[in-house]
Amino acid sequence: MIKKSLNIIMLALFLLNLTGLSAQNLNDNSNPSGLIYKFDIKQEIAPPVWHNTKKAFREAKELNADIILIHMNTYGGMVETADSIRTAILQSKIPVWVFIDNNAASAGALISIACDSIYMRSGANIGAATVVDQTGKPMPDKYQSYMRSTMRSTAEATGRDPDIAQGMVDPRVYIEGVTDTGQVITFTTTEAIRYKFCNAQAESIEEILKITGKQDFKVVEQQLSATDKIIGFLTKPMISGLLIMIIIGGIYFELQTPGIGFPLAAAATAAMLYFAPLYIEGLAAHWEILVFIIGLILLMVELFAIPGFGVAGISGIILMVTGLTLSMIDNIGFDFTGVRLNGVIQAFFIVIIASFFSLIGSFFLTRKLFGGHTMFGDLALLSTQQTTEGYVSADAHYMEMKGKTGTAFTMLRPAGKIDIEGQIFDAVAEAGFIEKGEAIRVVKYENAQLIVRKA
């Protein structure tokens, strides 16, 4: 069922993809001597950018492009996404150039340094790659240490000064004539050329072609289809968080208002929208989606079949969180080689924070909508129906079983079935487990269940 639903969504996205153009020529060179494939990185470095990058490298290979050109203007973003792009550039058999059209800060600097050639327009900047949190505060040194090492190794791989690359992360680095301690390195275009972090200044793509003698090359620009835009939108961390909130909130609402159906439908739709693009991108595997579903089933069993809250409920919550988290991570099966701890932590906190706010919001929204003083008040039972007024909440026949003896029809652990005078009843052991066939006595009737103990 899961696979069938995912395949339906994939088919729909494929049909949408047919409406998009794969590439567009930027010049009319009818007899080109080579081909340059161009794509943009002009937004926050996040999973959608990684999706577009993979598409660009795949299409460039199919077109037998001679050069891949990145048109960049970004203030940075997620380090793990930048690291994936950096690795793809370093491993590319096609040379990769970057044109910095204004900014290549933080994660953008890492991607730029991985490229074979860097071109910058006047007034552009590259550097300031210190790892920071959402408030702009520098992260602990273990994160900076990884970034320092990554910047150094990337600079070494592309023949640039590794000390300067490290200085873009670490303010403690002192390089005579370049930077004093206490300041991270950010180069202007002129400074980047001087220290060989930029090949030349150019004001446009056409000027880069002129400088490099590639005027007769055809430039093909990446065109994003409807599918690419939908996947890019749904894989944004903020959207993923909102979908998780709808999943958790829908389940909570359904438990509070059984029989309505809409909250459960909303949760199911959000789950499909959450997992489908991640599945298409190769992030969410079948087993990770299955882990989430098993967790959901265990939670339902705990809430509806087993009194109290114990192992099944806790295990269900853990599995649901695990499934949602692992679906965001670029692991292969159970092999987590190359998966950065920072990426795992970020995915985990997206799930936890979204779930927390969803539960808090759902709690207050439930009280507001079903509190008895709104148009939805009649959907919830607000009054108490007392037995002294003639109301009975369960079959009176069950109540007559109090004090009677019988045998355990199934094992009670603690819930199960009992046999009293040839009739089968649902029951719960008062304490511990009761083996099948053991004699039992009904001690009370509570919460629509017979409570029994060993006779």
ROPAVEX-841836 format. One line per field, with one value per residue (C-alpha): residue number from 1; residue in one letter; x, y, z. Coordinates in steps of 0.001 Angstrom, whole numbers, plus 524288, in hexadecimal, padded with zeros to 5 digits. Each point is the difference from the previous one (the first is absolute). Layout:
! ROPAVEX-841836
num	(NUM,...) .
residu	(A,...) .
u	(X,...) .
v	(Y,...) .
w	(Z,...) .
//
This chain:
! ROPAVEX-841836
num	(1,2,3,4,5,6,7,8,9,10,11,12,13,14,15,16,17,18,19,20,21,22,23,24,25,26,27,28,29,30,31,32,33,34,35,36,37,38,39,40,41,42,43,44,45,46,47,48,49,50,51,52,53,54,55,56,57,58,59,60,61,62,63,64,65,66,67,68,69,70,71,72,73,74,75,76,77,78,79,80,81,82,83,84,85,86,87,88,89,90,91,92,93,94,95,96,97,98,99,100,101,102,103,104,105,106,107,108,109,110,111,112,113,114,115,116,117,118,119,120,121,122,123,124,125,126,127,128,129,130,131,132,133,134,135,136,137,138,139,140,141,142,143,144,145,146,147,148,149,150,151,152,153,154,155,156,157,158,159,160,161,162,163,164,165,166,167,168,169,170,171,172,173,174,175,176,177,178,179,180,181,182,183,184,185,186,187,188,189,190,191,192,193,194,195,196,197,198,199,200,201,202,203,204,205,206,207,208,209,210,211,212,213,214,215,216,217,218,219,220,221,222,223,224,225,226,227,228,229,230,231,232,233,234,235,236,237,238,239,240,241,242,243,244,245,246,247,248,249,250,251,252,253,254,255,256,257,258,259,260,261,262,263,264,265,266,267,268,269,270,271,272,273,274,275,276,277,278,279,280,281,282,283,284,285,286,287,288,289,290,291,292,293,294,295,296,297,298,299,300,301,302,303,304,305,306,307,308,309,310,311,312,313,314,315,316,317,318,319,320,321,322,323,324,325,326,327,328,329,330,331,332,333,334,335,336,337,338,339,340,341,342,343,344,345,346,347,348,349,350,351,352,353,354,355,356,357,358,359,360,361,362,363,364,365,366,367,368,369,370,371,372,373,374,375,376,377,378,379,380,381,382,383,384,385,386,387,388,389,390,391,392,393,394,395,396,397,398,399,400,401,402,403,404,405,406,407,408,409,410,411,412,413,414,415,416,417,418,419,420,421,422,423,424,425,426,427,428,429,430,431,432,433,434,435,436,437,438,439,440,441,442,443,444,445,446,447,448,449,450,451,452,453,454,455) .
residu	(M,I,K,K,S,L,N,I,I,M,L,A,L,F,L,L,N,L,T,G,L,S,A,Q,N,L,N,D,N,S,N,P,S,G,L,I,Y,K,F,D,I,K,Q,E,I,A,P,P,V,W,H,N,T,K,K,A,F,R,E,A,K,E,L,N,A,D,I,I,L,I,H,M,N,T,Y,G,G,M,V,E,T,A,D,S,I,R,T,A,I,L,Q,S,K,I,P,V,W,V,F,I,D,N,N,A,A,S,A,G,A,L,I,S,I,A,C,D,S,I,Y,M,R,S,G,A,N,I,G,A,A,T,V,V,D,Q,T,G,K,P,M,P,D,K,Y,Q,S,Y,M,R,S,T,M,R,S,T,A,E,A,T,G,R,D,P,D,I,A,Q,G,M,V,D,P,R,V,Y,I,E,G,V,T,D,T,G,Q,V,I,T,F,T,T,T,E,A,I,R,Y,K,F,C,N,A,Q,A,E,S,I,E,E,I,L,K,I,T,G,K,Q,D,F,K,V,V,E,Q,Q,L,S,A,T,D,K,I,I,G,F,L,T,K,P,M,I,S,G,L,L,I,M,I,I,I,G,G,I,Y,F,E,L,Q,T,P,G,I,G,F,P,L,A,A,A,A,T,A,A,M,L,Y,F,A,P,L,Y,I,E,G,L,A,A,H,W,E,I,L,V,F,I,I,G,L,I,L,L,M,V,E,L,F,A,I,P,G,F,G,V,A,G,I,S,G,I,I,L,M,V,T,G,L,T,L,S,M,I,D,N,I,G,F,D,F,T,G,V,R,L,N,G,V,I,Q,A,F,F,I,V,I,I,A,S,F,F,S,L,I,G,S,F,F,L,T,R,K,L,F,G,G,H,T,M,F,G,D,L,A,L,L,S,T,Q,Q,T,T,E,G,Y,V,S,A,D,A,H,Y,M,E,M,K,G,K,T,G,T,A,F,T,M,L,R,P,A,G,K,I,D,I,E,G,Q,I,F,D,A,V,A,E,A,G,F,I,E,K,G,E,A,I,R,V,V,K,Y,E,N,A,Q,L,I,V,R,K,A) .
u	(80000,80B0C,8078D,7F3BA,7FCE0,80DF1,7FFD5,7F370,8065D,80C54,7F7BB,7F8FE,80CE9,8052A,7F43D,8025A,80E2A,7FBDA,7FB00,80D82,80B6C,80CD4,808CA,80040,80A57,80562,80663,7FD32,80D0C,7FC8E,80DA7,80556,80D4C,7FBAB,7F4CB,7FEBD,7F515,7FBC3,7F798,7FD34,80296,7F923,7F948,802C4,8082E,7F609,7FADA,7F918,80D36,805D4,7F4A2,80294,80E99,7FE21,7F6DA,809ED,80B51,7F78E,7FB4B,80DA6,8050C,7F4DD,802E6,80EB1,80281,80E02,7FE0B,7F60F,7FE21,7F9A5,7FA04,800C5,7FA80,7FDAE,8024C,801DE,7F76C,800BB,80DDF,7FC3E,7F94E,80BD5,808DC,7F805,80110,80E8B,80243,7F878,80855,80CE1,7FC28,7FAD3,80738,7FA9B,8072C,7F793,800BE,7F8E9,7FC17,7FDF0,7F608,80050,801AE,8061D,7FF5D,80129,7FB45,800BD,80E92,80218,7F914,8078D,80D4A,7FCC8,7FE7D,80B08,7FEBA,7FA10,7FB8C,7FAB2,7F99B,80471,7FA65,7FE9C,804A4,80474,802B5,7FA6F,7FDD0,7FEC5,7F548,7F4F0,7F29E,7F2EA,802A2,80D58,8076F,80C27,7FE13,808BA,80DDC,7FD21,7F7E2,80A49,80A7B,7F8FD,7FDDF,80E4D,8046B,7F64B,8043B,80E67,7FE66,7F7A4,80A26,80AC8,7F849,7FE68,80DB6,7FC5C,80630,7FA66,803F1,7F7EE,7F4A1,800F2,800B0,7F28C,7FAE7,8094B,80230,80C0E,8079F,80A67,80581,80978,7FAEB,7F2F0,7F936,80207,7FB6F,7F20A,7FA94,7FB61,80444,7F6A9,805E7,7FBAF,801A6,80D3D,804F3,7FB04,80773,80C48,7FFD2,7FBC8,7F233,7FAA7,804D9,7FB10,7F615,7F441,7F33B,7F811,7FFE2,8032D,80C18,80482,7FEED,807D3,80A99,8016B,7FF1A,7F351,7F7C6,7FC34,7FB31,7F16D,7FA73,7F495,7F898,7F92C,7F130,7F8A2,7F3A4,7F39D,804BE,80CFA,7F917,7F683,80AF0,80830,7F4B2,7FC52,80E0D,8027C,802A5,7F519,7F615,80483,7FDDD,7F255,7FC72,804AD,7F775,7F43A,80311,80110,7F4FF,7F6E8,80249,7FDB5,7F354,7FB25,80223,7F8CB,7F49C,7FE0D,7F6FD,802B0,809FA,8054F,80B8C,8045F,7FEB4,8081F,80A5D,80075,80116,80ACE,80742,7FF69,804AE,80AE9,80501,7FD5A,80A28,809F7,7FD65,8018A,80CB2,8053A,8004F,7F44D,80119,7F4EF,804C8,80090,7F1E3,7FC6F,80681,7F717,7F3C7,80385,80200,7F2AB,7F995,8068B,7FB53,7F20D,80091,804B3,7F533,7F4A0,8035A,808F0,7FC1F,809D6,80BFE,80BDB,809C1,7F7A2,7FCDF,80DEA,80559,7F611,80414,80E6C,7FDA6,7F7D3,80A80,80A7D,7F8BA,7FD9F,80E26,806D0,7F7C6,806F6,80DA1,807D9,8036B,80001,7F8AD,80630,80CE1,801EF,80DCE,801FD,7F3C6,803BD,7FBC9,7FBCF,7F655,7FA3E,7FEAA,7F987,7F639,7FD11,7FD6D,7F746,7F7A4,80023,7FD60,7F548,7F998,800B8,7F9B3,7F5E7,7FBCE,7FFA0,7F891,7F6AC,7FD20,7FC24,7F8FA,7F81A,7FB9F,7FCA7,7F84B,7F96F,7FEC5,7F137,7FF34,802EA,7F950,80742,7FBED,7F5FE,80A8C,80511,7F89E,8001A,7F5BE,8013A,7F5DA,7FE00,7FB55,7F676,7F937,7FE1E,80C28,807F0,80D22,80161,7F882,7F93D,80316,80E6E,7FCD6,7F91C,80CC2,805E9,80379,7FEA9,80AD6,804D4,80C7F,80958,7FBEB,80CAA,80C02,7FD83,80BFD,7F92A,7F4CA,7F9C6,7F38B,7F982,7F5CB,7F4DE,7F59C,802CA,7FF9F,80C18,802E8,80AF0,80766,80C27,80851,80031,80E76,80A45,7FD0D,7F663,8030B,7F610,7F756,8024F,7F432,7FBEB,7F655,7F9B8,802EC,7FA11,7FAF7,8070E,80212,7F764,808B9,7FF77,80B21,8043C,809C6,8046A,7F5AA) .
v	(80000,8094E,7FCE4,80164,80D60,804AF,7FB1B,807A8,80C7E,7FD2B,7FE00,80CE4,80706,7F98B,804DC,80D9F,7FEB4,7FE44,80DF8,8058A,8028F,7F9BA,80ADB,80CB5,80569,80D31,802DB,7FD09,7FA35,7F698,7FA4F,7FF55,7FA60,7FC0E,80039,80662,7FB9C,80AE0,7FF42,8095D,7FFC2,80C91,7FBE6,7FA51,7F3A1,7F58A,7F2E9,8066F,80534,7F25F,7FABA,80A21,7FD3F,7F16A,802DB,8096E,7F661,7F532,8085B,80567,7F228,7FC3D,80BE0,7FD10,80DAA,804E0,808D7,8016E,80E27,803B9,80D9C,802E2,80A1C,7FA94,80361,7F19C,7F5E9,7F1EE,7FAD1,7F1D1,803F5,8082C,7F477,7F732,80A13,801D1,7F155,7FF45,80B13,7FA00,7F2D2,8059D,7FC01,80C58,80C80,808A4,80EDD,809A1,80E0A,8073C,80A52,8069A,7F70A,7F2D8,7FFEE,7F4BF,7F383,80753,8022D,7F168,7FCBF,80A82,7FB76,7F243,8051D,7FF74,80E75,80B88,80CA4,80BA4,80CA4,80CE8,801E2,7F16E,7F8EE,7F25B,7FA9F,8010F,7F150,7FEEA,7F660,80725,7FC7D,805E0,80C3B,8025A,7FB9F,7F7A6,7F18F,7F83A,7FD09,7F1F0,80571,80A38,7F575,7F82F,80C22,80408,7F29A,7FFE0,80D6F,7FC3F,7F329,80683,80AAF,7F5DD,7F837,80C02,8059D,80B6A,8045F,7F735,80997,80AC8,7F697,7FC77,80E70,801AE,7F796,80212,80DDB,7FB2C,7FE1D,80A51,801A0,80B34,809F8,7F927,80002,802BB,7F6B8,80211,80203,7F5E9,80224,805AE,803EA,80A6D,7FCFF,806CC,7F920,7F2D0,801C0,8040C,7F3D8,7F6DB,7FDAA,80602,7FE2A,80CE3,80ADD,7FF5E,8074F,7F5D5,7F235,8058A,806BC,7F336,7F97F,80B09,7FF7E,7F14D,7FFC2,7F84F,809C5,7F57C,7F6A5,7FDA0,80305,7F78C,8045C,7F6E5,800CA,7FAF2,7F866,80025,7F385,80637,80BD0,7F798,7F75A,80BF0,8062F,7F3DA,7FCEF,80D50,7FE1C,80981,7F8D0,7F2C8,80540,804C8,7F2CE,7F924,8094C,7FC53,7F174,8009D,809E4,7F815,7F3B0,80785,80611,7F2CD,7FA2D,80B59,7FFFE,7F1F8,7FE63,80D11,7FA47,80CE9,80113,7F23F,80304,80C56,7F84B,7F577,80A31,80729,7F327,7FD1D,80DBA,7FE91,7F2B2,8003D,80A57,7FA48,7F28B,80540,806AB,7F32D,804CD,7F8A9,7F14E,7F61C,7FB58,80DE2,80275,7F2A9,80394,80BE9,7F802,7F55A,80A99,805B4,7F290,7FD77,80D1D,7FD02,7F293,8061F,80A25,7F74B,7F210,80071,80787,809B4,8045A,7F73C,7F94C,7FFF0,80E83,8042B,7F715,80589,80E02,7FC7C,7F8FD,80B30,809F5,7F6E7,7FE00,80E94,80341,7F59F,8038D,80D34,7F9ED,7FB9F,7F276,7F37C,7F54B,7FE59,8059C,80D8D,801B9,80E0B,804C2,80BDB,8003F,80E1D,7FBE0,7F572,80974,80A3D,7F63E,7FAE9,80D85,80391,7F41B,80250,80EA1,7FE7E,7F521,807F0,80C19,7F797,7F978,80CD5,806D2,7F496,7FF98,80E40,7FFA2,7F42D,80716,80BFC,7F8CB,7F5DD,80763,800E5,80E89,7FF7D,7FB5E,7F308,7FDD4,7F592,7F747,7FCCD,7FA3E,80A6B,7FBAD,7F51C,7F52F,7FA3C,7F1FE,80554,806EE,7F367,8006A,7F37A,800A6,7F17D,7F36B,7FCAD,7F1BD,802FD,80609,7F38A,7F869,80607,7F539,7F4E9,7F660,7FA70,7FD1C,807E2,7FD79,80665,80481,80CD9,808EE,80756,800B7,7F403,7F7E9,7F7C2,7F52B,800B1,7F587,7FE47,80E8C,80773,80D63,809EB,8019C,805A7,7F9AD,807F6,7FD1F,7F8E3,7F610,7F4B2,7F3F6,7FA17,7F5F4,80542,80201,80E2A,807EB,80CCF,80A07,80C2E,80695,80C8C,80846,7F6D9,7F46D,7F47C,80011,7F25C,7F936,7F209,7F828) .
w	(80000,80392,7F3AA,7F7A7,805BE,7FE01,7F203,7FD5A,804E3,7F829,7F3C3,8024D,801A6,7F3A6,7F83D,80550,7FC08,7F1DA,80016,8033E,7F6FE,803C3,7FB0C,7F884,7F6EB,80430,7F2FB,7F1E0,7FC52,7F50E,7FECC,80DE4,802EA,80DAC,809B3,80D56,8090E,80949,80C4A,80B2A,80E83,803FC,80C72,80D59,7FF27,803A4,7FAC9,7F445,7FB5B,80135,7F7E1,7F558,80064,7FDF9,7F4B3,7FA1D,8009E,7FA5B,7F4AB,7FD71,7FEB5,7F6D1,7F775,7FFFC,8053B,80036,80BC8,80B05,80417,80CFB,800A7,80E99,80939,80DAF,80E31,80358,8067E,8047D,80101,7FD56,7F345,7FC1A,8030F,7F6F7,7F508,802AE,7FEFA,7F329,7FA63,8044A,7FA42,7F34B,7F39A,7F9A4,80441,808A8,7FFE2,808D8,7FD45,80CCA,7FC91,80D3F,80BC7,802B6,80EC5,8098C,7F93A,7F308,80235,80224,7F340,7F89B,804D2,7FB2D,7F209,7F611,7FC85,80758,7F996,8079C,7FC0C,805D0,80DA0,8028A,80C47,803C8,80DA0,80DD8,8011F,80ECC,803C4,806F0,80556,7FC09,8081A,7F9D3,80C27,7FD43,8028A,80981,7FBB8,7FBED,7F4CC,7FCB1,80024,7F598,7F79F,8016B,7FB81,7F4BA,7FB45,800D6,7F8C3,7F58D,7FDCF,7FF38,7F5EF,7F73A,801BB,808C5,80CCC,80ACB,80AC5,7F9DE,7FE4B,80E61,80368,7F9D3,80B35,80B62,8053D,8075B,7F364,7FD79,7F25C,7FE4C,7F674,7FEDA,80D21,80E64,80A95,80471,7F256,7F624,7F1F7,7F5FD,7F2F6,7F68E,7F192,7FF51,80C42,7FB50,7F32F,80755,80891,7F4EA,80503,7F385,7F212,7FAA2,80180,7F6DE,7FFAC,7F8B5,7FA89,7F28F,80571,8062A,7F2A2,7F9FB,80A7D,7FEA0,7F128,80001,7F839,7F649,80A91,80130,80D89,80446,80C15,80974,7FFAB,80BDF,7FD29,8082C,80692,803D2,805B9,807BB,8054F,80313,8075B,807C0,80413,80607,80E9E,80393,7F782,8053A,80DB1,7FC95,7FA16,80C61,807EC,7F7AA,8016D,80ED2,80171,7F741,807EF,80CAC,7FAEC,7FB44,80D82,80650,7F678,7FB45,7F46C,7F959,7F67A,7FABA,80990,7FC7E,7F178,801E7,8076A,7F573,7F527,8073A,80205,7F166,7FCAE,80A00,7FBD1,7F136,7FBF6,80965,7FA2A,7F22E,803EC,80557,80E0F,8057F,7FDF7,8013C,80D32,8058D,7FC0E,8059C,80CEE,800F1,7FCE3,809DC,80A37,7FCDE,80124,80D20,804FA,7FBA8,80670,80CAA,7FFE8,7FC10,803DF,80BC5,80C39,80530,7F890,7FF51,7F733,7F3A6,800C8,8030A,7F55D,7F671,802AD,7FEA7,7F312,7FA8A,80353,7FA93,7F32C,7FE09,80360,7F7D9,7F42B,7FF87,80075,7F432,8051E,7F7FF,8073E,80D4D,7FB11,805AD,7FACE,7FBE0,806FA,80810,80E42,7FE5A,7F570,808B0,80B6A,7F77C,7FA5E,80DB2,8056F,7F47B,80362,80EB7,7FF7A,7F5B9,807F0,80C8A,7FA1A,7F929,80CB5,80778,7F522,7FE43,80E8B,800BE,7F2EC,80456,80C39,7F802,7F57E,80886,80CAC,7FF4F,7FCF5,7F176,7F3B3,80185,80E0C,7FCB8,7FA2A,80D90,80B89,80A7A,809D0,809D9,7FF1E,80D84,80257,80A2C,7F4B7,7F88B,7F765,7FE9A,7F919,7FD52,7FE65,80CC2,7FD47,8024B,80D23,80418,7FE6D,80C4D,809B3,7F635,7FCE3,7F331,7F87B,7F7B3,7F1EB,7FB59,8072C,8070E,7FF12,805AA,7F60E,7F9F4,7FFFF,80A7C,7FFDB,809C7,7FEE2,7F18A,7FCDA,7FB71,805AF,7FE8A,80CBD,80634,80A95,80C78,801FD,7F819,7F546,8004F,7F7E9,7F6C2,80702,80DB8,808E9,801B1,807FB,7FBBB,80A97,7F9DC,7F3DD,7FC70,7F3BD,7F7F7,80366,80937,809C4,8043F,808C0,801A7,80745) .
//
